[in-house]
Amino acid sequence: MARWRSDTRERLQAAALHLYLSRGYDETTAADIAEAAEVTERTFFRHFADKREVLFDGREFLTTAFVDRVASAPSDAEPLAIIASALDGAAAFFAPERREWSRSRQRIIDANPALQERELLKLAGLAVEIAEALRTRGVEEPAATLSAQSCLTVFGVAFAAWVADGETRPFGDIARATLHELTRVTAGPDAR
Amino acid sequence: MARWRSDTRERLQAAALHLYLSRGYDETTAADIAEAAEVTERTFFRHFADKREVLFDGREFLTTAFVDRVASAPSDAEPLAIIASALDGAAAFFAPERREWSRSRQRIIDANPALQERELLKLAGLAVEIAEALRTRGVEEPAATLSAQSCLTVFGVAFAAWVADGETRPFGDIARATLHELTRVTAGPDAR
């Protein structure tokens, strides 16, 4: 993709976020976003299927970040090590310069139940893709689904902490601490 | 609730399941269900908000089953023991005589993406309620959310196995084996 297209895309995303926060998601149209980004509505729709997808198109890159790390983990890695590797992939995606965008995006989603549902469904789809990548590596069921779901559990908790007001630790540090806490919680003395 | 009402409700549920399987979910109306159950449409709507809720109203009882066991676990129980207790609550709910109903229901849901989304969202809500019940017991974050999500992870995997063709083990046995497998997966040597 040529650089100018990427610029346009980022301008559209920035304009959308600004309008969703200042005017409200429901009150903003694709035409409003295009106008604020100084492009035509047709250009908006070349980049995004609709105004909702401005908030969710990054999920494809995130899925790739997760799944690539699952695929490239050492061949003898245990599921937990593969999960840790996948979370490192997410950490590369959620770089420090993305935190403000993610925070703003989360504020918009938290204010809109329909967007929350969309987010949940996207994350459920992500878990399915990670489980598939684990099975491709030879991880059997139910370990593959349990690992993939646990990866998403850690991701969800870590992400919420990462975008919380005042949090300054990098995503990778939070994710590792959360994975460690999951190990602690699920390895209690009462395991049956 | 008087016995006759419960009978009507069960008749409506049985008629709905039969129609959803034989004719298709989208092709069945609340009026069709009422007619098959030999009651008026108004009676249908006294029991269910719409035709979709015939498939989902049990979720409230399931939530209660989970949350009650979380609340009533011994006061010194570790999160994992509380999860095991909650899964026992689910096992009481998914008694052997419910398996055929659950199998049929699952077949209908698997054939309909909108129902799958509804199911995912209901389960996400269940995780939120379990986390809340854990916090009420004094379990701190992020352990409460990690435990609740892990509980739902185990539940989802165990439930899918329980309704699989040919599976004969009781839900409780499958859930315990799955919880054990989760402990194994998340306690690998590569824990950081």
Interface residues (C-beta under 8 A of the other chain):
Chain A: A77 E78 P79 L80 A81 A84 E117 L120 L121 A124 P142 A143 T145 L146 S147 Q149 S150 T153 V154 G156 V157 A161 R176 T178 L179 H180 E181 L182 T183 R184 V185 T186 A187 G188 P189 D190 A191 R192
Chain B: A77 E78 P79 L80 A81 A84 E117 L120 L121 A124 P142 A143 T145 L146 S147 Q149 S150 T153 V154 G156 V157 A161 R176 T178 L179 H180 E181 L182 T183 R184 V185 T186 A187 G188 P189 D190 A191 R192
